[in-house]
């Protein structure tokens, strides 16, 4: 029976076998020229197989990659991406929401206010972070940070990675929908540049509440959707197992959303996905973020606001017969 590793998706499992052979040879106490030749051969096989697998992914496979258990989260990026970061807590109304990381960040010459979802890696942290699903106090904390950005004339950068806003009774009783709606309204008129980057899963209003921006970027293997493929399949076909079919119909991948003019930039990922090389992914993300900051820093705020409203007005295009 073949080994199954839960940290490898089903279509990644063939790579696990080759990696196991490589590690077995490397762990042998005596190294020989024959062993080196075997490793070289297996490395080549691994590279070719990786290119073959990841060169032709379906929308459902990309959805799985966006949720990969080893995919880097916001707190994985912050130490290596930002030259400095000071976290700010609380909405000054109810409490702090650990599902959203907020604070003052710096990258090269740019200071900015930062907001990012955090899912949690292990069981304890997932519970603490509520699986990256913010409650009203999270969105009000984000709103407080946006207003601080406007006050001190700093750009806003957001990292989006959430299944959606938390749908629980306690969130609804504290006016979840109003908190999201207020963020949408304020962000559409915010008098500073706004950059949003979908680093994993961009789910529904939970993502949009920190995603109204002048530059919207997506990592190559991320998704952005009004509903999850499983949720869509459950509604349309009463069968969540048809999620693969739903993912294709929803057009939720970066490549398709760029074609619809809903996304501005696709940020390349290392071969095999962001989880296979955090360092390379951070470098790619940093380069693209600085480029977007450079572009927006050279535009007058009145022009930024005009283009933002024009961009929002073009959402939901339709043709009349």
Secondary structure as UniProt FT lines:
FT   TURN            6..7
FT   HELIX           10..12
FT   HELIX           13..26
FT   HELIX           33..54
FT   HELIX           59..66
FT   TURN            69..70
FT   HELIX           74..81
FT   STRAND          84..87
FT   TURN            98..99
FT   STRAND          100..107
FT   TURN            108..109
FT   STRAND          110..117
FT   HELIX           123..128
FT   HELIX           130..132
FT   HELIX           136..151
FT   TURN            152..153
FT   STRAND          155..162
FT   HELIX           169..173
FT   TURN            174..175
FT   HELIX           176..189
FT   STRAND          194..203
FT   HELIX           204..208
FT   TURN            209..211
FT   STRAND          215..219
FT   TURN            220..221
FT   STRAND          223..225
FT   HELIX           229..236
FT   HELIX           240..242
FT   HELIX           243..250
FT   HELIX           254..259
FT   TURN            260..261
FT   STRAND          265..267
FT   TURN            271..272
FT   HELIX           274..276
FT   HELIX           278..297
FT   HELIX           301..313
FT   TURN            314..316
//
